[in-house]
Amino acid sequence: MKNQKFNAGEYVDQMALLLDLQLSDEYRDGVIANLEKIQTIAKLVNEFPLPENIQAAPIFKP
């Protein structure tokens, strides 16, 4: 499954069907474009190397 290319158009169509969402054609292209941008950003985040000894903070303190 890792080697499969993500098809944003197919994903949007399947999710609209699953959610019974009436997505008009005028919005579909924009939804697909945004999903592809999100995929690009997520790929950068997921590929960022982290040291092995890093630990998640148990409490968030801004």
Secondary structure in CASP SS format (residue, H / E / C, confidence):
PFRMAT SS
TARGET T0000
AUTHOR 0000-0000-0000
METHOD secondary structure of the structure
MODEL  1
M C 1.00
K C 1.00
N C 1.00
Q C 1.00
K C 1.00
F C 1.00
N C 1.00
A H 1.00
G H 1.00
E H 1.00
Y H 1.00
V H 1.00
D H 1.00
Q H 1.00
M H 1.00
A H 1.00
L H 1.00
L H 1.00
L C 1.00
D C 1.00
L C 1.00
Q C 1.00
L C 1.00
S C 1.00
D H 1.00
E H 1.00
Y H 1.00
R H 1.00
D H 1.00
G H 1.00
V H 1.00
I H 1.00
A H 1.00
N H 1.00
L H 1.00
E H 1.00
K H 1.00
I H 1.00
Q H 1.00
T H 1.00
I H 1.00
A H 1.00
K H 1.00
L H 1.00
V H 1.00
N H 1.00
E H 1.00
F C 1.00
P C 1.00
L C 1.00
P C 1.00
E C 1.00
N C 1.00
I C 1.00
Q C 1.00
A C 1.00
A C 1.00
P C 1.00
I C 1.00
F C 1.00
K C 1.00
P C 1.00
END
